[in-house]
Amino acid sequence: MKAVYVRYQVDPAFADVNAENIRRVMSDLRESGSDGVRYQSFRESDGVTFVHFGMYRDEAALEAFTSRPSFQAFQKALKESKPAKPPAAEWLELVGSSYDVF
């Protein structure tokens, strides 16, 4: 299993657009029934800081997720918005879970 935590800050004028782009990715994942992906995104109380947490069954699931057109469009728009603090990814090692992840 692979897990990643990503945090970044966007310009206030882009925050709602970013949230909508994230919702498109989530809708796409739900419609596709991606069993090998568990993905959440959160907006902090400042309204401009976003946190993403993704878990992938394996490298193939990660690759399938990152190659999705909806995710690529999200990433492109985020990059073009010139984030106030660019995305910083931290890969995580699962120590334990109260539920079966996959």
N, C-alpha and C positions, 0 to 999 in steps of 0.2 A: 504494500500500500504506500502511496505517496500523499503527503499533506503539505499544504502551503498556506501561509498567512501573508496578505498583502495589504499595505496601508498607504494612503496618499491623500493629498489635499488639492482641490480644484478651485478655480476662480469662482466667486459667488454667482456670477452670471451664467456659469456652465453647470452648476450643481444640479438643477432640476433636469436638464438635458441628460446629464450623466446618469441620474437615477432612472430615467426612462430607458436609456440604452441598456442598463443593467436588467430592467424588467423584461426587455426583449430577449436577452440571453436566457433568463430564467424561464420564460414562456417557451422558448425553443427547446430547452432541456426537458421541460415537462411533456411537451408534445412528442418528443423523440423517444421518451421512455429510457433515457440513458441510465441503465442500472449500475454502471461502473463509476458513476460520478455523484458525489454529494457536494453541493456548492451553495454557499450562503453569502450574502452581502449585506452590510450594515452601514448606516449613515450615523455619524456621531452627532452629539447635541449642538455642535457649532454649525451644522448644516453643510459644511464643505469638506469634511474629512470622511473618507470612505474606507471601510475595512472589508476585505474579501477573505473567505476561508473555504478552501477547496480540498476535497479528499477524492482520490482516484484509486480504483482497485489495483491498477498496475500502469506501467508505462504506456501501453496501448490505449487505455482509457484517457490518460492525460493527453496523448497526441490527438485522439479523436475529438476531445473537448477543445483544445487550442486551435484546431483546424476548422472548427465550425464557422461558417460565414457570419453568424450573429456575434460570436465572440471576437472575430477579427474586425468586424465593423465597430464594435465597442472599443477595442484597443486603439484602432486608428483614430476615432473621434477623440478619445482621451488624450492621445499623444498630440494631436493637432491643437487641442485646447491649451497646451502649454501649462500643465499643472503647477500650482504654487509649490507643492512638494511632490516630486515624481514618485511613482510607485516603487516601494521597497518590499521585496519578497523575502520571506524567511521560510525555508523548508523545515518541516517539523518531523520529529520521530514520535510515533504513538507509543505512549507508556502504558496506557490502559483506557478502557471505555466501559461504561455501564450498559452498553447495548452493542449488538453486532453491527459493525460499520458496513460490512458487505457480506 
